[in-house]
Amino acid sequence: MPRNPFPAAWPSSTRVAVVEYTLKSAATFLINALVKLTLGEVEESGADPAAVLGIAADPTSQSLPGHVSGGVLGESSKIGVYVADEDAEFSWEVQTTAPTDANIGVAYGVVKASNVWYIDLTETTATVVKITRLDPVNSSRAYAKFGGGTVVLQGSGGGA
């Protein structure tokens, strides 16, 4: 069963930053979905994204507890996001064709199909991630870092 991307490796001992952001009203997406910031609020990215904030650390059905919403302590409109940067490595499914050594170091686009985000080996124009290595256990997955292409990484500004 395919899975959405998830954090896999970090440089030295630094972990991928999980930053809390305001969830866009009526936004719905699964945990580990590719997300972007629009007017300071998080929503799921669309096809061939020009900008990426990161990967959702929470599904929209489970906003972060312990915040005041409407004057009541409890659930909030905040959501955690694994912030994309050029150092953090994520494990991704690759759409259709298993990746090979020839794909390492090459930037590709991403695509969503059946609620799963994939690396799209056919997309070399609107690029989002660069494959860094192959998964030694699952031939349909590869490790990749954001950047190395046309996408703008939105995570440099911190949480909202």
SVG drawing of the C-alpha trace seen along z (x, -y; Angstrom):
<svg xmlns="http://www.w3.org/2000/svg" viewBox="-16 -37 43 42">
<polyline fill="none" stroke="black" stroke-width="0.4" points="0.0,0.0 1.5,-3.4 2.3,-5.9 2.7,-9.7 6.2,-11.1 7.6,-11.1 10.8,-12.4 13.7,-9.9 17.1,-11.4 18.6,-14.6 22.0,-16.1 24.1,-15.5 21.7,-15.4 19.3,-18.0 15.8,-16.8 13.3,-18.1 11.6,-21.1 8.0,-20.7 6.5,-24.2 2.9,-25.1 0.9,-27.1 -2.7,-28.3 -4.8,-25.9 -6.8,-27.4 -10.6,-27.4 -12.2,-24.3 -8.9,-22.8 -8.8,-18.9 -5.8,-16.7 -4.2,-13.6 -1.1,-13.4 2.1,-13.7 0.4,-15.6 2.4,-18.2 1.3,-21.6 1.9,-25.3 1.2,-28.7 -1.4,-31.0 -1.9,-34.3 -0.3,-32.9 -2.5,-29.8 -1.7,-26.1 -3.5,-24.2 -2.7,-21.3 -0.5,-22.0 -1.9,-21.6 -0.4,-20.0 3.1,-21.1 3.5,-23.4 5.5,-26.6 5.9,-26.9 6.0,-24.3 6.0,-24.8 6.6,-21.2 4.8,-17.9 1.8,-17.9 2.8,-16.4 -0.9,-16.1 -4.1,-15.4 -6.7,-18.2 -9.1,-16.0 -6.8,-16.3 -5.8,-19.8 -3.4,-20.5 -4.8,-20.3 -4.2,-22.8 -4.9,-26.0 -7.6,-28.6 -10.2,-28.6 -13.3,-30.8 -12.3,-31.5 -12.4,-27.7 -9.2,-25.7 -9.1,-22.6 -8.8,-22.0 -7.5,-24.7 -7.0,-25.7 -3.3,-25.1 -1.4,-22.2 2.1,-20.9 4.2,-20.9 7.6,-19.3 9.2,-22.3 10.9,-21.7 14.5,-22.8 17.4,-21.7 18.9,-19.5 16.1,-17.3 15.6,-14.0 12.1,-12.5 11.1,-9.0 8.8,-9.2 6.8,-6.7 7.8,-7.0 4.9,-6.9 4.7,-4.2 8.3,-3.2 10.8,-2.1 13.7,-4.5 17.2,-3.5 20.7,-4.8 20.3,-7.1 17.7,-9.0 20.0,-9.9 20.9,-13.6 18.1,-14.5 15.3,-16.9 11.7,-15.9 8.2,-17.1 5.6,-15.6 2.1,-14.4 -0.9,-13.4 -2.9,-10.3 -5.5,-8.6 -4.5,-10.9 -0.8,-9.9 2.0,-12.3 4.5,-10.7 7.8,-11.7 6.9,-12.0 9.9,-10.8 8.3,-12.2 8.2,-15.8 11.5,-17.5 10.3,-21.1 8.3,-22.0 10.7,-20.3 10.2,-20.1 12.6,-17.4 16.0,-15.9 16.5,-12.2 19.4,-11.5 19.3,-7.7 17.2,-4.6 15.3,-2.7 17.3,0.6 14.1,2.4 11.3,1.0 12.1,0.6 9.1,-1.7 10.4,-4.3 13.3,-6.8 14.8,-9.4 14.7,-13.0 15.4,-16.5 13.3,-19.5 14.8,-22.2 17.3,-21.7 14.7,-22.9 12.0,-25.5 10.1,-25.2 10.2,-28.0 10.7,-26.7 8.4,-28.8 9.7,-27.6 12.4,-30.2 10.0,-32.6 8.9,-30.5 5.4,-29.7 2.4,-31.8"/>
</svg>
